[in-house]
C-alpha cells in the first residue's frame, strides 16, 4: 500500500492512497511538480474506499511525496498520523 502526499503553495495538504499497480504512474506525474498544466491520477478515497480521479494543477503544488508502506511493520511505540 502506498500513499501520495501533496503540499500546496498556499499551505494546504492532502493524503491519498494509491491503487495497486499505479505507483509508477504517480512517480511519473509528480515529476511535473511546479510546471504548468494538469495531471490526472487514480486514487482511493479514504472515506469510501472507492477509486476516484484526482485532477492536479501541478503549478499549485509545492511538494509531493510517495510513501510505500509495503512490507513495513509498525513498531509498538509508533505514533502519529501514519502509524
N, C-alpha and C positions, 0 to 999 in steps of 0.2 A: 504494500500500500504506500502510495506517495502522495504528497501534498504540494500544492503550489501556493506560495505566499507572495502577495503583491503589496507594495508600499507605494502610495501615490505622492506626487509632488505637493499636494495640498494637505498632507498629513494623514490621509486615510489608509486603512489596511484591510486586506481580505485574505481569507484562507479557504482553499478549495481542495477537495480530494480529486485526484487524477484517476480516471478509469483505467483498469488493467490494460496494458499494452499501448498506452498513449504517451508514455514518458518521453520517447524520442521526439515526438511531435511538439510536446511542450518545450523541450530544450531548444528546438529549432525556433519556435516562436519567441521565446524570451531573448533570443539574440537580437531581436528587433527593438529592444528596450530603448526608449528615448527618441526613436525615429517617428516620422510622420506616418500615418496610415493606421489601419485597424487590423486586428487579428481575431480569429475565432477558434476557440478551444472547447472540446467536450470536457465537462467537469461533473462531479457528483454533488448535488445539493445535500448539505448535511442534515436538513430538516426532514426531507422526504426520501432520501437515498435514490432519487431519480436522476438520470443523466440529463444535463442541461447544456445549452450552448452559451458560453461566456464570450461576449464581444468586448475586446480590449482596445482602447485608444492608447497605443504604446507611448506617445509623446507625453502622456499624463502619468506614466509610471516611472518612479524614481529608482526602484529596486525590485528584483524578483528573485525568489529562492525556491528551489525544489528540494524537498526533504523526502528521502527514501527511507521508510521505516521497515522495509522487508528484512526479516531476519534479526531485527534489533529487539532486544529484550528491554524491559523497563525494570530498573532496579527498585528494591523495596523503599529506598529513600528518595526516589524521584518525585519531584513536584513540578508544578507549572502546567500551562495550557496543553502541552503535547505529551505529558506523562501518562 
